[in-house]
Amino acid sequence: MLHERLTEKNFLLWCSRAYDKTELTTTDEFFEDINRITYIKKLVFKYLETGELKERLILNHIIILNNCFAENLAKILFLKFEQQFSIIKPFLVFINALPKVIYNVSNYKQVYTDLIPMDMNVVNALRKHRSYEAQ
């Protein structure tokens, strides 16, 4: 895990250091993965505006990002979705990628993730997927 503080100012450099794809990758592939954050943001704001949640699409993007950034993903998503983290948190819980504490992000020294509520509509949508997968 990278210990330096993650901010908007050092975002790309920090992410390039945290990028953990094992195969050889190009700069284009890195930016393609980084752009997944923008796609997630659009989907989250569409959910907030219309109530339409495309949980499968968001989940797929988050899983791919988790494969690229591993334990650093929660820190990246907290920086980009601080105000909407209650929507993002259930996805991280679903894939078991949410640490108890996120360190050194933006103006925070520590963020205790247990204190962040979860959007129950997202939780229920993900529970339906888990129930469907269990059948």
C-alpha positions in Angstrom: 0.0 0.0 0.0 1.3 3.4 -0.8 1.7 5.5 2.3 1.9 9.0 0.8 -1.2 11.1 0.9 -3.5 10.8 -2.1 -4.9 14.1 -3.3 -6.5 15.4 -6.5 -3.2 17.2 -7.2 -1.1 14.0 -7.2 -3.9 11.6 -8.3 -2.4 10.4 -11.7 1.1 10.0 -10.4 -0.1 8.2 -7.2 -2.3 5.9 -9.3 0.5 5.1 -11.7 2.6 3.9 -8.7 -0.3 1.9 -7.3 -1.2 0.3 -10.7 -0.7 -3.4 -10.3 -1.3 -5.2 -13.5 1.1 -8.1 -13.8 1.2 -8.3 -17.5 2.9 -5.6 -19.6 0.6 -2.7 -20.1 0.6 0.5 -22.1 -0.1 4.0 -21.1 -3.4 3.7 -23.1 -4.4 0.7 -21.0 -3.6 2.6 -17.8 -5.8 5.5 -18.8 -8.5 3.2 -20.0 -8.6 1.7 -16.5 -8.5 5.2 -14.8 -11.4 6.3 -17.0 -13.5 3.6 -15.4 -13.8 5.9 -12.4 -15.4 8.5 -14.7 -17.9 5.8 -16.0 -18.7 4.9 -12.4 -19.2 8.5 -11.5 -21.7 8.9 -14.4 -23.6 5.8 -13.3 -23.7 7.0 -9.7 -25.0 10.4 -10.6 -27.6 8.9 -12.9 -28.7 6.8 -10.0 -28.9 9.9 -7.8 -30.9 11.8 -10.4 -33.3 9.1 -11.6 -33.2 6.3 -9.1 -32.0 3.9 -11.9 -29.2 1.8 -10.5 -27.0 -0.2 -13.0 -25.4 -2.2 -10.2 -24.0 -4.9 -12.5 -22.2 -2.3 -14.6 -20.8 -0.5 -11.6 -19.8 -3.8 -10.0 -18.0 -4.9 -13.2 -16.0 -1.6 -13.3 -15.1 -1.9 -9.6 -14.0 -5.5 -10.0 -11.7 -4.5 -12.9 -10.3 -1.6 -10.9 -9.8 -3.9 -7.9 -7.7 -6.2 -10.2 -5.6 -3.2 -11.2 -5.2 -1.4 -7.8 -5.9 -4.1 -5.2 -5.8 -2.7 -1.6 -5.4 0.8 -2.9 -8.8 0.8 -4.6 -10.8 2.0 -1.6 -8.5 5.0 -1.1 -8.9 6.0 -4.8 -12.7 5.6 -4.7 -13.0 7.5 -1.4 -11.1 10.4 -3.0 -13.3 10.5 -6.1 -16.6 9.7 -4.3 -16.3 11.1 -0.8 -19.8 12.6 -0.9 -21.3 9.5 -2.6 -19.2 6.9 -0.7 -22.4 5.5 0.9 -23.3 4.3 -2.7 -19.8 2.9 -3.4 -19.2 1.2 0.0 -21.7 -1.7 -0.6 -19.9 -2.6 -3.8 -16.5 -2.8 -2.0 -18.1 -4.8 0.8 -19.7 -7.1 -1.8 -16.3 -7.9 -3.3 -14.5 -7.9 0.1 -12.3 -4.9 -0.8 -13.2 -2.5 1.9 -10.6 -2.0 4.7 -11.6 -0.9 8.2 -9.5 2.2 7.8 -8.5 4.3 4.8 -5.3 6.2 5.5 -3.9 9.5 4.1 -6.6 10.5 1.5 -7.2 14.1 0.8 -7.5 16.1 4.0 -8.0 13.0 6.2 -5.4 11.2 8.2 -7.8 8.2 8.8 -11.3 7.4 7.6 -13.0 4.7 9.6 -15.2 2.9 7.0 -17.5 1.4 9.6 -18.8 4.9 10.4 -19.9 5.5 6.8 -23.5 4.4 6.1 -24.5 2.3 3.2 -27.2 3.1 0.7 -29.8 0.5 1.3 -31.1 0.4 -2.2 -27.6 -0.6 -3.4 -27.3 -3.1 -0.6 -30.6 -4.7 -1.5 -29.8 -4.8 -5.3 -26.5 -6.5 -4.5 -28.2 -9.0 -2.2 -30.5 -10.0 -5.0 -27.5 -10.7 -7.1 -25.9 -12.8 -4.4 -29.2 -14.7 -4.0 -29.4 -15.3 -7.7 -25.8 -16.5 -7.8 -26.4 -18.9 -5.0 -29.2 -20.7 -6.8 
